Amino acid sequence: MAVPKKGRSKSKGRTRLSNWKAKGRKTANRAINLAKSIINDQSTFIFDPRKKKSEDGNINKDIEMDTKTDIDEK
């Protein structure tokens, strides 16, 4: 005979929801603080899209090829 699974208690559900919301709040605060520091020229954060890694973890070969052809043309 089939037996119903144990349900999650309200308190455990509320705790999980609270943790999930706090995680989003923390990420949003980090993004806002980074934006503020960039606006005030106090940021040491540098993002170079040419160094973006592909899925296999290697540097994107297409970007490397583009930079080599740019150097050869000059």
mmCIF file of the N, C-alpha and C atoms, coordinates in Angstrom:
data_MODEL
# 
_entry.id   MODEL 
# 
loop_
_atom_site.group_PDB 
_atom_site.id 
_atom_site.type_symbol 
_atom_site.label_atom_id 
_atom_site.label_alt_id 
_atom_site.label_comp_id 
_atom_site.label_asym_id 
_atom_site.label_entity_id 
_atom_site.label_seq_id 
_atom_site.pdbx_PDB_ins_code 
_atom_site.Cartn_x 
_atom_site.Cartn_y 
_atom_site.Cartn_z 
_atom_site.occupancy 
_atom_site.B_iso_or_equiv 
_atom_site.pdbx_formal_charge 
_atom_site.auth_seq_id 
_atom_site.auth_comp_id 
_atom_site.auth_asym_id 
_atom_site.auth_atom_id 
_atom_site.pdbx_PDB_model_num 
ATOM 1   N N  . MET A 1 1  ? 0.837  -1.183 0.000   1.00 0.00 ? 1  MET A N  1 
ATOM 2   C CA . MET A 1 1  ? 0.000  0.000  0.000   1.00 0.00 ? 1  MET A CA 1 
ATOM 3   C C  . MET A 1 1  ? 0.885  1.251  0.000   1.00 0.00 ? 1  MET A C  1 
ATOM 4   N N  . ALA A 1 2  ? 0.476  2.241  -0.770  1.00 0.00 ? 2  ALA A N  1 
ATOM 5   C CA . ALA A 1 2  ? 1.255  3.475  -0.880  1.00 0.00 ? 2  ALA A CA 1 
ATOM 6   C C  . ALA A 1 2  ? 1.133  4.301  0.392   1.00 0.00 ? 2  ALA A C  1 
ATOM 7   N N  . VAL A 1 3  ? 2.268  4.860  0.784   1.00 0.00 ? 3  VAL A N  1 
ATOM 8   C CA . VAL A 1 3  ? 2.305  5.680  1.987   1.00 0.00 ? 3  VAL A CA 1 
ATOM 9   C C  . VAL A 1 3  ? 2.728  7.093  1.577   1.00 0.00 ? 3  VAL A C  1 
ATOM 10  N N  . PRO A 1 4  ? 2.012  8.102  2.036   1.00 0.00 ? 4  PRO A N  1 
ATOM 11  C CA . PRO A 1 4  ? 2.400  9.466  1.661   1.00 0.00 ? 4  PRO A CA 1 
ATOM 12  C C  . PRO A 1 4  ? 3.752  9.849  2.255   1.00 0.00 ? 4  PRO A C  1 
ATOM 13  N N  . LYS A 1 5  ? 4.481  10.667 1.496   1.00 0.00 ? 5  LYS A N  1 
ATOM 14  C CA . LYS A 1 5  ? 5.779  11.129 1.981   1.00 0.00 ? 5  LYS A CA 1 
ATOM 15  C C  . LYS A 1 5  ? 5.577  12.130 3.105   1.00 0.00 ? 5  LYS A C  1 
ATOM 16  N N  . LYS A 1 6  ? 6.635  12.282 3.905   1.00 0.00 ? 6  LYS A N  1 
ATOM 17  C CA . LYS A 1 6  ? 6.572  13.284 4.971   1.00 0.00 ? 6  LYS A CA 1 
ATOM 18  C C  . LYS A 1 6  ? 6.599  14.675 4.339   1.00 0.00 ? 6  LYS A C  1 
ATOM 19  N N  . GLY A 1 7  ? 5.724  15.515 4.807   1.00 0.00 ? 7  GLY A N  1 
ATOM 20  C CA . GLY A 1 7  ? 5.715  16.877 4.304   1.00 0.00 ? 7  GLY A CA 1 
ATOM 21  C C  . GLY A 1 7  ? 6.751  17.728 5.021   1.00 0.00 ? 7  GLY A C  1 
ATOM 22  N N  . ARG A 1 8  ? 7.140  18.829 4.410   1.00 0.00 ? 8  ARG A N  1 
ATOM 23  C CA . ARG A 1 8  ? 8.088  19.739 5.045   1.00 0.00 ? 8  ARG A CA 1 
ATOM 24  C C  . ARG A 1 8  ? 7.318  20.644 6.002   1.00 0.00 ? 8  ARG A C  1 
ATOM 25  N N  . SER A 1 9  ? 7.825  20.798 7.199   1.00 0.00 ? 9  SER A N  1 
ATOM 26  C CA . SER A 1 9  ? 7.133  21.615 8.194   1.00 0.00 ? 9  SER A CA 1 
ATOM 27  C C  . SER A 1 9  ? 7.162  23.085 7.781   1.00 0.00 ? 9  SER A C  1 
ATOM 28  N N  . LYS A 1 10 ? 6.227  23.857 8.320   1.00 0.00 ? 10 LYS A N  1 
ATOM 29  C CA . LYS A 1 10 ? 6.157  25.278 7.998   1.00 0.00 ? 10 LYS A CA 1 
ATOM 30  C C  . LYS A 1 10 ? 7.424  26.007 8.412   1.00 0.00 ? 10 LYS A C  1 
ATOM 31  N N  . SER A 1 11 ? 7.937  25.669 9.587   1.00 0.00 ? 11 SER A N  1 
ATOM 32  C CA . SER A 1 11 ? 9.127  26.382 10.070  1.00 0.00 ? 11 SER A CA 1 
ATOM 33  C C  . SER A 1 11 ? 10.340 26.090 9.186   1.00 0.00 ? 11 SER A C  1 
ATOM 34  N N  . LYS A 1 12 ? 10.472 24.842 8.754   1.00 0.00 ? 12 LYS A N  1 
ATOM 35  C CA . LYS A 1 12 ? 11.603 24.496 7.888   1.00 0.00 ? 12 LYS A CA 1 
ATOM 36  C C  . LYS A 1 12 ? 11.454 25.184 6.523   1.00 0.00 ? 12 LYS A C  1 
ATOM 37  N N  . GLY A 1 13 ? 10.227 25.240 6.025   1.00 0.00 ? 13 GLY A N  1 
ATOM 38  C CA . GLY A 1 13 ? 9.969  25.910 4.750   1.00 0.00 ? 13 GLY A CA 1 
ATOM 39  C C  . GLY A 1 13 ? 10.271 27.395 4.828   1.00 0.00 ? 13 GLY A C  1 
ATOM 40  N N  . ARG A 1 14 ? 9.867  28.014 5.923   1.00 0.00 ? 14 ARG A N  1 
ATOM 41  C CA . ARG A 1 14 ? 10.136 29.447 6.106   1.00 0.00 ? 14 ARG A CA 1 
ATOM 42  C C  . ARG A 1 14 ? 11.629 29.719 6.213   1.00 0.00 ? 14 ARG A C  1 
ATOM 43  N N  . THR A 1 15 ? 12.349 28.827 6.908   1.00 0.00 ? 15 THR A N  1 
ATOM 44  C CA . THR A 1 15 ? 13.799 28.983 7.047   1.00 0.00 ? 15 THR A CA 1 
ATOM 45  C C  . THR A 1 15 ? 14.479 28.906 5.691   1.00 0.00 ? 15 THR A C  1 
ATOM 46  N N  . ARG A 1 16 ? 14.087 27.927 4.886   1.00 0.00 ? 16 ARG A N  1 
ATOM 47  C CA . ARG A 1 16 ? 14.683 27.770 3.558   1.00 0.00 ? 16 ARG A CA 1 
ATOM 48  C C  . ARG A 1 16 ? 14.379 28.978 2.679   1.00 0.00 ? 16 ARG A C  1 
ATOM 49  N N  . LEU A 1 17 ? 13.149 29.464 2.731   1.00 0.00 ? 17 LEU A N  1 
ATOM 50  C CA . LEU A 1 17 ? 12.764 30.630 1.945   1.00 0.00 ? 17 LEU A CA 1 
ATOM 51  C C  . LEU A 1 17 ? 13.555 31.859 2.382   1.00 0.00 ? 17 LEU A C  1 
ATOM 52  N N  . SER A 1 18 ? 13.714 32.020 3.688   1.00 0.00 ? 18 SER A N  1 
ATOM 53  C CA . SER A 1 18 ? 14.468 33.148 4.216   1.00 0.00 ? 18 SER A CA 1 
ATOM 54  C C  . SER A 1 18 ? 15.924 33.098 3.755   1.00 0.00 ? 18 SER A C  1 
ATOM 55  N N  . ASN A 1 19 ? 16.524 31.907 3.792   1.00 0.00 ? 19 ASN A N  1 
ATOM 56  C CA . ASN A 1 19 ? 17.907 31.755 3.333   1.00 0.00 ? 19 ASN A CA 1 
ATOM 57  C C  . ASN A 1 19 ? 18.035 32.062 1.849   1.00 0.00 ? 19 ASN A C  1 
ATOM 58  N N  . TRP A 1 20 ? 17.065 31.628 1.059   1.00 0.00 ? 20 TRP A N  1 
ATOM 59  C CA . TRP A 1 20 ? 17.078 31.861 -0.380  1.00 0.00 ? 20 TRP A CA 1 
ATOM 60  C C  . TRP A 1 20 ? 16.980 33.358 -0.685  1.00 0.00 ? 20 TRP A C  1 
ATOM 61  N N  . LYS A 1 21 ? 16.097 34.046 0.034   1.00 0.00 ? 21 LYS A N  1 
ATOM 62  C CA . LYS A 1 21 ? 15.944 35.487 -0.161  1.00 0.00 ? 21 LYS A CA 1 
ATOM 63  C C  . LYS A 1 21 ? 17.199 36.237 0.273   1.00 0.00 ? 21 LYS A C  1 
ATOM 64  N N  . ALA A 1 22 ? 17.814 35.802 1.374   1.00 0.00 ? 22 ALA A N  1 
ATOM 65  C CA . ALA A 1 22 ? 19.026 36.456 1.874   1.00 0.00 ? 22 ALA A CA 1 
ATOM 66  C C  . ALA A 1 22 ? 20.167 36.320 0.873   1.00 0.00 ? 22 ALA A C  1 
ATOM 67  N N  . LYS A 1 23 ? 20.236 35.191 0.203   1.00 0.00 ? 23 LYS A N  1 
ATOM 68  C CA . LYS A 1 23 ? 21.271 34.964 -0.808  1.00 0.00 ? 23 LYS A CA 1 
ATOM 69  C C  . LYS A 1 23 ? 21.131 35.986 -1.945  1.00 0.00 ? 23 LYS A C  1 
ATOM 70  N N  . GLY A 1 24 ? 19.899 36.220 -2.399  1.00 0.00 ? 24 GLY A N  1 
ATOM 71  C CA . GLY A 1 24 ? 19.651 37.204 -3.449  1.00 0.00 ? 24 GLY A CA 1 
ATOM 72  C C  . GLY A 1 24 ? 19.948 38.613 -2.984  1.00 0.00 ? 24 GLY A C  1 
ATOM 73  N N  . ARG A 1 25 ? 19.584 38.912 -1.735  1.00 0.00 ? 25 ARG A N  1 
ATOM 74  C CA . ARG A 1 25 ? 19.847 40.231 -1.168  1.00 0.00 ? 25 ARG A CA 1 
ATOM 75  C C  . ARG A 1 25 ? 21.346 40.509 -1.119  1.00 0.00 ? 25 ARG A C  1 
ATOM 76  N N  . LYS A 1 26 ? 22.108 39.499 -0.717  1.00 0.00 ? 26 LYS A N  1 
ATOM 77  C CA . LYS A 1 26 ? 23.563 39.636 -0.609  1.00 0.00 ? 26 LYS A CA 1 
ATOM 78  C C  . LYS A 1 26 ? 24.184 39.904 -1.985  1.00 0.00 ? 26 LYS A C  1 
ATOM 79  N N  . THR A 1 27 ? 23.744 39.171 -2.998  1.00 0.00 ? 27 THR A N  1 
ATOM 80  C CA . THR A 1 27 ? 24.255 39.353 -4.357  1.00 0.00 ? 27 THR A CA 1 
ATOM 81  C C  . THR A 1 27 ? 23.896 40.739 -4.889  1.00 0.00 ? 27 THR A C  1 
ATOM 82  N N  . ALA A 1 28 ? 22.679 41.185 -4.621  1.00 0.00 ? 28 ALA A N  1 
ATOM 83  C CA . ALA A 1 28 ? 22.249 42.505 -5.075  1.00 0.00 ? 28 ALA A CA 1 
ATOM 84  C C  . ALA A 1 28 ? 23.077 43.599 -4.414  1.00 0.00 ? 28 ALA A C  1 
ATOM 85  N N  . ASN A 1 29 ? 23.354 43.460 -3.111  1.00 0.00 ? 29 ASN A N  1 
ATOM 86  C CA . ASN A 1 29 ? 24.170 44.451 -2.414  1.00 0.00 ? 29 ASN A CA 1 
ATOM 87  C C  . ASN A 1 29 ? 25.581 44.512 -2.978  1.00 0.00 ? 29 ASN A C  1 
ATOM 88  N N  . ARG A 1 30 ? 26.142 43.357 -3.310  1.00 0.00 ? 30 ARG A N  1 
ATOM 89  C CA . ARG A 1 30 ? 27.482 43.334 -3.906  1.00 0.00 ? 30 ARG A CA 1 
ATOM 90  C C  . ARG A 1 30 ? 27.492 44.066 -5.239  1.00 0.00 ? 30 ARG A C  1 
ATOM 91  N N  . ALA A 1 31 ? 26.459 43.828 -6.056  1.00 0.00 ? 31 ALA A N  1 
ATOM 92  C CA . ALA A 1 31 ? 26.374 44.473 -7.365  1.00 0.00 ? 31 ALA A CA 1 
ATOM 93  C C  . ALA A 1 31 ? 26.236 45.984 -7.215  1.00 0.00 ? 31 ALA A C  1 
ATOM 94  N N  . ILE A 1 32 ? 25.420 46.426 -6.278  1.00 0.00 ? 32 ILE A N  1 
ATOM 95  C CA . ILE A 1 32 ? 25.232 47.863 -6.056  1.00 0.00 ? 32 ILE A CA 1 
ATOM 96  C C  . ILE A 1 32 ? 26.522 48.505 -5.564  1.00 0.00 ? 32 ILE A C  1 
ATOM 97  N N  . ASN A 1 33 ? 27.212 47.845 -4.632  1.00 0.00 ? 33 ASN A N  1 
ATOM 98  C CA . ASN A 1 33 ? 28.464 48.395 -4.123  1.00 0.00 ? 33 ASN A CA 1 
ATOM 99  C C  . ASN A 1 33 ? 29.523 48.476 -5.211  1.00 0.00 ? 33 ASN A C  1 
ATOM 100 N N  . LEU A 1 34 ? 29.574 47.484 -6.099  1.00 0.00 ? 34 LEU A N  1 
ATOM 101 C CA . LEU A 1 34 ? 30.523 47.521 -7.205  1.00 0.00 ? 34 LEU A CA 1 
ATOM 102 C C  . LEU A 1 34 ? 30.190 48.674 -8.142  1.00 0.00 ? 34 LEU A C  1 
ATOM 103 N N  . ALA A 1 35 ? 28.906 48.865 -8.444  1.00 0.00 ? 35 ALA A N  1 
ATOM 104 C CA . ALA A 1 35 ? 28.492 49.962 -9.315  1.00 0.00 ? 35 ALA A CA 1 
ATOM 105 C C  . ALA A 1 35 ? 28.845 51.310 -8.703  1.00 0.00 ? 35 ALA A C  1 
ATOM 106 N N  . LYS A 1 36 ? 28.627 51.459 -7.405  1.00 0.00 ? 36 LYS A N  1 
ATOM 107 C CA . LYS A 1 36 ? 28.967 52.716 -6.733  1.00 0.00 ? 36 LYS A CA 1 
ATOM 108 C C  . LYS A 1 36 ? 30.461 52.986 -6.793  1.00 0.00 ? 36 LYS A C  1 
ATOM 109 N N  . SER A 1 37 ? 31.273 51.939 -6.591  1.00 0.00 ? 37 SER A N  1 
ATOM 110 C CA . SER A 1 37 ? 32.720 52.138 -6.610  1.00 0.00 ? 37 SER A CA 1 
ATOM 111 C C  . SER A 1 37 ? 33.210 52.472 -8.014  1.00 0.00 ? 37 SER A C  1 
ATOM 112 N N  . ILE A 1 38 ? 32.565 51.912 -9.043  1.00 0.00 ? 38 ILE A N  1 
ATOM 113 C CA . ILE A 1 38 ? 32.944 52.240 -10.420 1.00 0.00 ? 38 ILE A CA 1 
ATOM 114 C C  . ILE A 1 38 ? 32.597 53.689 -10.717 1.00 0.00 ? 38 ILE A C  1 
ATOM 115 N N  . ILE A 1 39 ? 31.434 54.135 -10.279 1.00 0.00 ? 39 ILE A N  1 
ATOM 116 C CA . ILE A 1 39 ? 31.016 55.520 -10.510 1.00 0.00 ? 39 ILE A CA 1 
ATOM 117 C C  . ILE A 1 39 ? 31.966 56.498 -9.825  1.00 0.00 ? 39 ILE A C  1 
ATOM 118 N N  . ASN A 1 40 ? 32.426 56.159 -8.626  1.00 0.00 ? 40 ASN A N  1 
ATOM 119 C CA . ASN A 1 40 ? 33.301 57.049 -7.860  1.00 0.00 ? 40 ASN A CA 1 
ATOM 120 C C  . ASN A 1 40 ? 34.782 56.843 -8.178  1.00 0.00 ? 40 ASN A C  1 
ATOM 121 N N  . ASP A 1 41 ? 35.092 56.043 -9.198  1.00 0.00 ? 41 ASP A N  1 
ATOM 122 C CA . ASP A 1 41 ? 36.477 55.748 -9.601  1.00 0.00 ? 41 ASP A CA 1 
ATOM 123 C C  . ASP A 1 41 ? 37.306 55.176 -8.466  1.00 0.00 ? 41 ASP A C  1 
ATOM 124 N N  . GLN A 1 42 ? 36.708 54.365 -7.620  1.00 0.00 ? 42 GLN A N  1 
ATOM 125 C CA . GLN A 1 42 ? 37.434 53.723 -6.526  1.00 0.00 ? 42 GLN A CA 1 
ATOM 126 C C  . GLN A 1 42 ? 37.542 52.219 -6.741  1.00 0.00 ? 42 GLN A C  1 
ATOM 127 N N  . SER A 1 43 ? 37.126 51.762 -7.908  1.00 0.00 ? 43 SER A N  1 
ATOM 128 C CA . SER A 1 43 ? 37.081 50.325 -8.162  1.00 0.00 ? 43 SER A CA 1 
ATOM 129 C C  . SER A 1 43 ? 38.429 49.805 -8.635  1.00 0.00 ? 43 SER A C  1 
ATOM 130 N N  . THR A 1 44 ? 38.806 48.632 -8.124  1.00 0.00 ? 44 THR A N  1 
ATOM 131 C CA . THR A 1 44 ? 39.999 47.952 -8.615  1.00 0.00 ? 44 THR A CA 1 
ATOM 132 C C  . THR A 1 44 ? 39.590 46.761 -9.475  1.00 0.00 ? 44 THR A C  1 
ATOM 133 N N  . PHE A 1 45 ? 38.297 46.628 -9.723  1.00 0.00 ? 45 PHE A N  1 
ATOM 134 C CA . PHE A 1 45 ? 37.754 45.523 -10.506 1.00 0.00 ? 45 PHE A CA 1 
ATOM 135 C C  . PHE A 1 45 ? 37.983 45.792 -11.983 1.00 0.00 ? 45 PHE A C  1 
ATOM 136 N N  . ILE A 1 46 ? 38.546 44.810 -12.680 1.00 0.00 ? 46 ILE A N  1 
ATOM 137 C CA . ILE A 1 46 ? 38.777 44.935 -14.113 1.00 0.00 ? 46 ILE A CA 1 
ATOM 138 C C  . ILE A 1 46 ? 38.215 43.693 -14.786 1.00 0.00 ? 46 ILE A C  1 
ATOM 139 N N  . PHE A 1 47 ? 37.387 43.888 -15.800 1.00 0.00 ? 47 PHE A N  1 
ATOM 140 C CA . PHE A 1 47 ? 36.843 42.767 -16.560 1.00 0.00 ? 47 PHE A CA 1 
ATOM 141 C C  . PHE A 1 47 ? 37.304 42.899 -17.994 1.00 0.00 ? 47 PHE A C  1 
ATOM 142 N N  . ASP A 1 48 ? 38.042 41.906 -18.476 1.00 0.00 ? 48 ASP A N  1 
ATOM 143 C CA . ASP A 1 48 ? 38.523 41.894 -19.847 1.00 0.00 ? 48 ASP A CA 1 
ATOM 144 C C  . ASP A 1 48 ? 37.790 40.790 -20.593 1.00 0.00 ? 48 ASP A C  1 
ATOM 145 N N  . PRO A 1 49 ? 36.856 41.143 -21.478 1.00 0.00 ? 49 PRO A N  1 
ATOM 146 C CA . PRO A 1 49 ? 36.078 40.108 -22.162 1.00 0.00 ? 49 PRO A CA 1 
ATOM 147 C C  . PRO A 1 49 ? 36.933 39.203 -23.046 1.00 0.00 ? 49 PRO A C  1 
ATOM 148 N N  . ARG A 1 50 ? 38.118 39.666 -23.449 1.00 0.00 ? 50 ARG A N  1 
ATOM 149 C CA . ARG A 1 50 ? 38.987 38.829 -24.283 1.00 0.00 ? 50 ARG A CA 1 
ATOM 150 C C  . ARG A 1 50 ? 39.544 37.657 -23.495 1.00 0.00 ? 50 ARG A C  1 
ATOM 151 N N  . LYS A 1 51 ? 39.592 37.775 -22.172 1.00 0.00 ? 51 LYS A N  1 
ATOM 152 C CA . LYS A 1 51 ? 40.108 36.702 -21.340 1.00 0.00 ? 51 LYS A CA 1 
ATOM 153 C C  . LYS A 1 51 ? 38.998 35.786 -20.832 1.00 0.00 ? 51 LYS A C  1 
ATOM 154 N N  . LYS A 1 52 ? 37.805 35.973 -21.350 1.00 0.00 ? 52 LYS A N  1 
ATOM 155 C CA . LYS A 1 52 ? 36.670 35.151 -20.935 1.00 0.00 ? 52 LYS A CA 1 
ATOM 156 C C  . LYS A 1 52 ? 36.951 33.696 -21.292 1.00 0.00 ? 52 LYS A C  1 
ATOM 157 N N  . LYS A 1 53 ? 36.687 32.807 -20.366 1.00 0.00 ? 53 LYS A N  1 
ATOM 158 C CA . LYS A 1 53 ? 36.982 31.396 -20.589 1.00 0.00 ? 53 LYS A CA 1 
ATOM 159 C C  . LYS A 1 53 ? 35.789 30.702 -21.225 1.00 0.00 ? 53 LYS A C  1 
ATOM 160 N N  . SER A 1 54 ? 36.079 29.764 -22.087 1.00 0.00 ? 54 SER A N  1 
ATOM 161 C CA . SER A 1 54 ? 35.018 28.991 -22.715 1.00 0.00 ? 54 SER A CA 1 
ATOM 162 C C  . SER A 1 54 ? 34.591 27.873 -21.772 1.00 0.00 ? 54 SER A C  1 
ATOM 163 N N  . GLU A 1 55 ? 33.666 27.046 -22.215 1.00 0.00 ? 55 GLU A N  1 
ATOM 164 C CA . GLU A 1 55 ? 33.104 26.010 -21.354 1.00 0.00 ? 55 GLU A CA 1 
ATOM 165 C C  . GLU A 1 55 ? 34.141 24.995 -20.898 1.00 0.00 ? 55 GLU A C  1 
ATOM 166 N N  . ASP A 1 56 ? 35.138 24.686 -21.759 1.00 0.00 ? 56 ASP A N  1 
ATOM 167 C CA . ASP A 1 56 ? 36.109 23.665 -21.389 1.00 0.00 ? 56 ASP A CA 1 
ATOM 168 C C  . ASP A 1 56 ? 37.237 24.221 -20.524 1.00 0.00 ? 56 ASP A C  1 
ATOM 169 N N  . GLY A 1 57 ? 37.211 25.503 -20.215 1.00 0.00 ? 57 GLY A N  1 
ATOM 170 C CA . GLY A 1 57 ? 38.204 26.075 -19.315 1.00 0.00 ? 57 GLY A CA 1 
ATOM 171 C C  . GLY A 1 57 ? 39.383 26.709 -20.026 1.00 0.00 ? 57 GLY A C  1 
ATOM 172 N N  . ASN A 1 58 ? 39.495 26.549 -21.333 1.00 0.00 ? 58 ASN A N  1 
ATOM 173 C CA . ASN A 1 58 ? 40.590 27.163 -22.079 1.00 0.00 ? 58 ASN A CA 1 
ATOM 174 C C  . ASN A 1 58 ? 40.172 28.538 -22.560 1.00 0.00 ? 58 ASN A C  1 
ATOM 175 N N  . ILE A 1 59 ? 41.144 29.378 -22.832 1.00 0.00 ? 59 ILE A N  1 
ATOM 176 C CA . ILE A 1 59 ? 40.837 30.704 -23.350 1.00 0.00 ? 59 ILE A CA 1 
ATOM 177 C C  . ILE A 1 59 ? 40.234 30.537 -24.735 1.00 0.00 ? 59 ILE A C  1 
ATOM 178 N N  . ASN A 1 60 ? 39.259 31.338 -25.025 1.00 0.00 ? 60 ASN A N  1 
ATOM 179 C CA . ASN A 1 60 ? 38.549 31.247 -26.286 1.00 0.00 ? 60 ASN A CA 1 
ATOM 180 C C  . ASN A 1 60 ? 39.518 31.427 -27.450 1.00 0.00 ? 60 ASN A C  1 
ATOM 181 N N  . LYS A 1 61 ? 39.616 30.429 -28.321 1.00 0.00 ? 61 LYS A N  1 
ATOM 182 C CA . LYS A 1 61 ? 40.593 30.434 -29.407 1.00 0.00 ? 61 LYS A CA 1 
ATOM 183 C C  . LYS A 1 61 ? 40.251 31.470 -30.467 1.00 0.00 ? 61 LYS A C  1 
ATOM 184 N N  . ASP A 1 62 ? 38.967 31.750 -30.679 1.00 0.00 ? 62 ASP A N  1 
ATOM 185 C CA . ASP A 1 62 ? 38.575 32.744 -31.672 1.00 0.00 ? 62 ASP A CA 1 
ATOM 186 C C  . ASP A 1 62 ? 39.127 34.114 -31.308 1.00 0.00 ? 62 ASP A C  1 
ATOM 187 N N  . ILE A 1 63 ? 39.100 34.451 -30.054 1.00 0.00 ? 63 ILE A N  1 
ATOM 188 C CA . ILE A 1 63 ? 39.603 35.744 -29.603 1.00 0.00 ? 63 ILE A CA 1 
ATOM 189 C C  . ILE A 1 63 ? 41.110 35.804 -29.792 1.00 0.00 ? 63 ILE A C  1 
ATOM 190 N N  . GLU A 1 64 ? 41.806 34.706 -29.504 1.00 0.00 ? 64 GLU A N  1 
ATOM 191 C CA . GLU A 1 64 ? 43.252 34.665 -29.702 1.00 0.00 ? 64 GLU A CA 1 
ATOM 192 C C  . GLU A 1 64 ? 43.583 34.877 -31.166 1.00 0.00 ? 64 GLU A C  1 
ATOM 193 N N  . MET A 1 65 ? 42.816 34.257 -32.061 1.00 0.00 ? 65 MET A N  1 
ATOM 194 C CA . MET A 1 65 ? 43.054 34.393 -33.494 1.00 0.00 ? 65 MET A CA 1 
ATOM 195 C C  . MET A 1 65 ? 42.858 35.843 -33.924 1.00 0.00 ? 65 MET A C  1 
ATOM 196 N N  . ASP A 1 66 ? 41.806 36.499 -33.404 1.00 0.00 ? 66 ASP A N  1 
ATOM 197 C CA . ASP A 1 66 ? 41.532 37.884 -33.757 1.00 0.00 ? 66 ASP A CA 1 
ATOM 198 C C  . ASP A 1 66 ? 42.678 38.789 -33.339 1.00 0.00 ? 66 ASP A C  1 
ATOM 199 N N  . THR A 1 67 ? 43.204 38.592 -32.148 1.00 0.00 ? 67 THR A N  1 
ATOM 200 C CA . THR A 1 67 ? 44.286 39.454 -31.682 1.00 0.00 ? 67 THR A CA 1 
ATOM 201 C C  . THR A 1 67 ? 45.550 39.212 -32.486 1.00 0.00 ? 67 THR A C  1 
ATOM 202 N N  . LYS A 1 68 ? 45.793 37.972 -32.909 1.00 0.00 ? 68 LYS A N  1 
ATOM 203 C CA . LYS A 1 68 ? 46.975 37.683 -33.725 1.00 0.00 ? 68 LYS A CA 1 
ATOM 204 C C  . LYS A 1 68 ? 46.861 38.350 -35.086 1.00 0.00 ? 68 LYS A C  1 
ATOM 205 N N  . THR A 1 69 ? 45.677 38.313 -35.703 1.00 0.00 ? 69 THR A N  1 
ATOM 206 C CA . THR A 1 69 ? 45.512 38.937 -37.010 1.00 0.00 ? 69 THR A CA 1 
ATOM 207 C C  . THR A 1 69 ? 45.606 40.448 -36.896 1.00 0.00 ? 69 THR A C  1 
ATOM 208 N N  . ASP A 1 70 ? 45.139 41.017 -35.793 1.00 0.00 ? 70 ASP A N  1 
ATOM 209 C CA . ASP A 1 70 ? 45.264 42.459 -35.592 1.00 0.00 ? 70 ASP A CA 1 
ATOM 210 C C  . ASP A 1 70 ? 46.730 42.859 -35.502 1.00 0.00 ? 70 ASP A C  1 
ATOM 211 N N  . ILE A 1 71 ? 47.525 42.068 -34.830 1.00 0.00 ? 71 ILE A N  1 
ATOM 212 C CA . ILE A 1 71 ? 48.948 42.363 -34.674 1.00 0.00 ? 71 ILE A CA 1 
ATOM 213 C C  . ILE A 1 71 ? 49.659 42.223 -36.016 1.00 0.00 ? 71 ILE A C  1 
ATOM 214 N N  . ASP A 1 72 ? 49.303 41.188 -36.791 1.00 0.00 ? 72 ASP A N  1 
ATOM 215 C CA . ASP A 1 72 ? 49.936 40.953 -38.086 1.00 0.00 ? 72 ASP A CA 1 
ATOM 216 C C  . ASP A 1 72 ? 49.630 42.072 -39.074 1.00 0.00 ? 72 ASP A C  1 
ATOM 217 N N  . GLU A 1 73 ? 48.426 42.634 -38.990 1.00 0.00 ? 73 GLU A N  1 
ATOM 218 C CA . GLU A 1 73 ? 48.024 43.686 -39.917 1.00 0.00 ? 73 GLU A CA 1 
ATOM 219 C C  . GLU A 1 73 ? 48.745 44.995 -39.655 1.00 0.00 ? 73 GLU A C  1 
ATOM 220 N N  . LYS A 1 74 ? 49.162 45.228 -38.424 1.00 0.00 ? 74 LYS A N  1 
ATOM 221 C CA . LYS A 1 74 ? 49.788 46.509 -38.070 1.00 0.00 ? 74 LYS A CA 1 
ATOM 222 C C  . LYS A 1 74 ? 51.199 46.579 -38.464 1.00 0.00 ? 74 LYS A C  1 
# 
